[in-house]
Protein backbone atom coordinates (compact mmCIF):
# COMPACT_ATOMS: atom_id res chain seq x y z
CA UNK A 1 0.00 0.00 0.00
CA UNK A 2 1.71 3.19 -1.11
CA UNK A 3 2.22 5.73 1.62
CA UNK A 4 2.11 3.39 4.62
CA UNK A 5 5.78 4.05 5.34
CA UNK A 6 4.93 7.72 5.75
CA UNK A 7 2.61 7.22 8.74
CA UNK A 8 5.30 6.35 11.27
CA UNK A 9 5.03 3.53 13.72
CA UNK A 10 5.38 0.96 14.91
CA UNK A 11 1.94 0.97 16.48
CA UNK A 12 0.19 -1.16 19.11
CA UNK A 13 -2.88 -1.39 16.91
CA UNK A 14 -4.29 -0.53 13.50
CA UNK A 15 -7.96 -0.27 12.46
CA UNK A 16 -8.88 -1.06 8.86
CA UNK A 17 -12.65 -0.83 8.89
CA UNK A 18 -14.00 -1.28 5.36
CA UNK A 19 -10.59 -0.58 3.78
CA UNK A 20 -9.22 -3.90 2.51
CA UNK A 21 -12.32 -4.69 0.39
CA UNK A 22 -11.36 -1.74 -1.83
CA UNK A 23 -7.77 -2.88 -2.49
CA UNK A 24 -7.24 -4.67 -5.79
CA UNK A 25 -7.59 -8.39 -5.11
CA UNK A 26 -4.07 -9.10 -6.38
CA UNK A 27 -2.63 -6.62 -3.86
CA UNK A 28 -4.46 -7.71 -0.69
CA UNK A 29 -1.59 -9.95 0.49
CA UNK A 30 0.87 -7.07 -0.08
CA UNK A 31 -1.42 -4.79 1.92
CA UNK A 32 -1.51 -7.30 4.79
CA UNK A 33 2.30 -7.44 4.87
CA UNK A 34 2.49 -3.64 4.79
CA UNK A 35 0.09 -3.48 7.75
CA UNK A 36 2.17 -6.11 9.56
CA UNK A 37 5.18 -3.82 9.19
CA UNK A 38 3.34 -1.07 11.07
CA UNK A 39 2.79 -3.16 14.20
CA UNK A 40 4.89 -3.96 17.26
CA UNK A 41 5.22 -7.57 18.40
CA UNK A 42 1.79 -8.70 19.61
CA UNK A 43 0.25 -5.64 17.96
CA UNK A 44 -3.38 -5.93 16.98
CA UNK A 45 -5.24 -5.34 13.74
CA UNK A 46 -8.98 -4.87 13.43
CA UNK A 47 -10.36 -5.19 9.92
CA UNK A 48 -13.71 -5.71 8.28
CA UNK A 49 -15.06 -7.02 5.01
CA UNK A 50 -18.62 -7.10 3.68
CA UNK A 51 -20.63 -10.05 4.93
CA UNK A 52 -23.27 -9.23 2.36
CA UNK A 53 -23.35 -6.63 -0.42
CA UNK A 54 -26.09 -7.58 -2.88
CA UNK A 55 -25.69 -4.19 -4.55
CA UNK A 56 -22.21 -5.03 -5.87
CA UNK A 57 -22.31 -6.07 -9.52
CA UNK A 58 -19.13 -7.01 -11.42
CA UNK A 59 -16.98 -5.79 -8.53
CA UNK A 60 -18.48 -2.28 -8.28
CA UNK A 61 -21.33 -0.72 -6.33
CA UNK A 62 -23.76 1.87 -7.73
CA UNK A 63 -21.24 4.63 -6.92
CA UNK A 64 -18.46 2.89 -8.86
CA UNK A 65 -16.45 1.88 -5.79
CA UNK A 66 -14.30 -1.24 -6.17
CA UNK A 67 -15.16 -4.30 -4.08
CA UNK A 68 -12.57 -7.06 -4.52
CA UNK A 69 -14.81 -9.90 -3.31
CA UNK A 70 -12.34 -11.14 -0.69
CA UNK A 71 -14.35 -12.98 1.97
CA UNK A 72 -13.71 -12.96 5.70
CA UNK A 73 -12.40 -16.55 5.46
CA UNK A 74 -9.95 -15.60 2.69
CA UNK A 75 -8.74 -12.53 4.56
CA UNK A 76 -8.32 -14.49 7.78
CA UNK A 77 -6.19 -17.06 5.91
CA UNK A 78 -4.01 -14.32 4.38
CA UNK A 79 -3.58 -12.73 7.81
CA UNK A 80 -2.62 -16.10 9.29
CA UNK A 81 -0.04 -16.62 6.54
CA UNK A 82 1.43 -13.22 7.40
CA UNK A 83 1.92 -14.23 11.04
CA UNK A 84 -1.31 -13.10 12.69
CA UNK A 85 -3.48 -15.13 15.06
CA UNK A 86 -7.25 -14.68 15.24
CA UNK A 87 -8.47 -13.33 18.57
CA UNK A 88 -12.05 -12.57 17.55
CA UNK A 89 -14.59 -12.55 14.75
CA UNK A 90 -18.13 -11.25 14.61
CA UNK A 91 -20.75 -9.90 12.23
CA UNK A 92 -22.05 -6.34 12.48
CA UNK A 93 -25.25 -4.96 10.96
CA UNK A 94 -24.99 -2.10 8.49
CA UNK A 95 -24.36 1.28 10.16
CA UNK A 96 -26.93 2.88 7.83
CA UNK A 97 -29.58 0.34 8.78
CA UNK A 98 -29.75 -1.41 5.41
CA UNK A 99 -31.20 -4.86 6.23
CA UNK A 100 -29.41 -6.74 3.43
CA UNK A 101 -25.91 -5.33 4.11
CA UNK A 102 -23.48 -6.15 6.91
CA UNK A 103 -19.81 -6.65 7.75
CA UNK A 104 -17.66 -9.38 9.25
CA UNK A 105 -15.09 -7.95 11.64
CA UNK A 106 -11.79 -9.75 12.22
CA UNK A 107 -9.56 -9.06 15.24
CA UNK A 108 -6.05 -10.49 14.95
CA UNK A 109 -2.79 -10.26 16.85
CA UNK A 110 0.70 -10.34 15.39
CA UNK A 111 2.42 -13.38 16.84
CA UNK A 112 5.87 -11.87 16.52
CA UNK A 113 7.02 -9.32 14.00
CA UNK A 114 10.49 -10.88 13.98
CA UNK A 115 9.46 -14.53 13.67
CA UNK A 116 9.95 -16.02 10.24
CA UNK A 117 8.23 -19.16 9.09
CA UNK A 118 8.78 -20.82 5.69
CA UNK A 119 5.51 -19.31 4.37
CA UNK A 120 6.84 -15.83 5.23
CA UNK A 121 9.71 -16.32 2.78
CA UNK A 122 7.45 -17.08 -0.18
CA UNK A 123 7.01 -13.94 -2.23
CA UNK A 124 5.20 -15.34 -5.26
CA UNK A 125 3.74 -18.55 -6.58
C-alpha positions as CSV (number, residue, x, y, z in Angstrom):
1,X,0.0,0.0,0.0
2,X,1.7,3.2,-1.1
3,X,2.2,5.7,1.6
4,X,2.1,3.4,4.6
5,X,5.8,4.0,5.3
6,X,4.9,7.7,5.7
7,X,2.6,7.2,8.7
8,X,5.3,6.3,11.3
9,X,5.0,3.5,13.7
10,X,5.4,1.0,14.9
11,X,1.9,1.0,16.5
12,X,0.2,-1.2,19.1
13,X,-2.9,-1.4,16.9
14,X,-4.3,-0.5,13.5
15,X,-8.0,-0.3,12.5
16,X,-8.9,-1.1,8.9
17,X,-12.6,-0.8,8.9
18,X,-14.0,-1.3,5.4
19,X,-10.6,-0.6,3.8
20,X,-9.2,-3.9,2.5
21,X,-12.3,-4.7,0.4
22,X,-11.4,-1.7,-1.8
23,X,-7.8,-2.9,-2.5
24,X,-7.2,-4.7,-5.8
25,X,-7.6,-8.4,-5.1
26,X,-4.1,-9.1,-6.4
27,X,-2.6,-6.6,-3.9
28,X,-4.5,-7.7,-0.7
29,X,-1.6,-9.9,0.5
30,X,0.9,-7.1,-0.1
31,X,-1.4,-4.8,1.9
32,X,-1.5,-7.3,4.8
33,X,2.3,-7.4,4.9
34,X,2.5,-3.6,4.8
35,X,0.1,-3.5,7.8
36,X,2.2,-6.1,9.6
37,X,5.2,-3.8,9.2
38,X,3.3,-1.1,11.1
39,X,2.8,-3.2,14.2
40,X,4.9,-4.0,17.3
41,X,5.2,-7.6,18.4
42,X,1.8,-8.7,19.6
43,X,0.2,-5.6,18.0
44,X,-3.4,-5.9,17.0
45,X,-5.2,-5.3,13.7
46,X,-9.0,-4.9,13.4
47,X,-10.4,-5.2,9.9
48,X,-13.7,-5.7,8.3
49,X,-15.1,-7.0,5.0
50,X,-18.6,-7.1,3.7
51,X,-20.6,-10.1,4.9
52,X,-23.3,-9.2,2.4
53,X,-23.4,-6.6,-0.4
54,X,-26.1,-7.6,-2.9
55,X,-25.7,-4.2,-4.6
56,X,-22.2,-5.0,-5.9
57,X,-22.3,-6.1,-9.5
58,X,-19.1,-7.0,-11.4
59,X,-17.0,-5.8,-8.5
60,X,-18.5,-2.3,-8.3
61,X,-21.3,-0.7,-6.3
62,X,-23.8,1.9,-7.7
63,X,-21.2,4.6,-6.9
64,X,-18.5,2.9,-8.9
65,X,-16.5,1.9,-5.8
66,X,-14.3,-1.2,-6.2
67,X,-15.2,-4.3,-4.1
68,X,-12.6,-7.1,-4.5
69,X,-14.8,-9.9,-3.3
70,X,-12.3,-11.1,-0.7
71,X,-14.3,-13.0,2.0
72,X,-13.7,-13.0,5.7
73,X,-12.4,-16.5,5.5
74,X,-9.9,-15.6,2.7
75,X,-8.7,-12.5,4.6
76,X,-8.3,-14.5,7.8
77,X,-6.2,-17.1,5.9
78,X,-4.0,-14.3,4.4
79,X,-3.6,-12.7,7.8
80,X,-2.6,-16.1,9.3
81,X,0.0,-16.6,6.5
82,X,1.4,-13.2,7.4
83,X,1.9,-14.2,11.0
84,X,-1.3,-13.1,12.7
85,X,-3.5,-15.1,15.1
86,X,-7.2,-14.7,15.2
87,X,-8.5,-13.3,18.6
88,X,-12.1,-12.6,17.6
89,X,-14.6,-12.6,14.7
90,X,-18.1,-11.3,14.6
91,X,-20.8,-9.9,12.2
92,X,-22.1,-6.3,12.5
93,X,-25.3,-5.0,11.0
94,X,-25.0,-2.1,8.5
95,X,-24.4,1.3,10.2
96,X,-26.9,2.9,7.8
97,X,-29.6,0.3,8.8
98,X,-29.8,-1.4,5.4
99,X,-31.2,-4.9,6.2
100,X,-29.4,-6.7,3.4
101,X,-25.9,-5.3,4.1
102,X,-23.5,-6.1,6.9
103,X,-19.8,-6.7,7.8
104,X,-17.7,-9.4,9.2
105,X,-15.1,-7.9,11.6
106,X,-11.8,-9.7,12.2
107,X,-9.6,-9.1,15.2
108,X,-6.1,-10.5,14.9
109,X,-2.8,-10.3,16.9
110,X,0.7,-10.3,15.4
111,X,2.4,-13.4,16.8
112,X,5.9,-11.9,16.5
113,X,7.0,-9.3,14.0
114,X,10.5,-10.9,14.0
115,X,9.5,-14.5,13.7
116,X,10.0,-16.0,10.2
117,X,8.2,-19.2,9.1
118,X,8.8,-20.8,5.7
119,X,5.5,-19.3,4.4
120,X,6.8,-15.8,5.2
121,X,9.7,-16.3,2.8
122,X,7.5,-17.1,-0.2
123,X,7.0,-13.9,-2.2
124,X,5.2,-15.3,-5.3
125,X,3.7,-18.5,-6.6
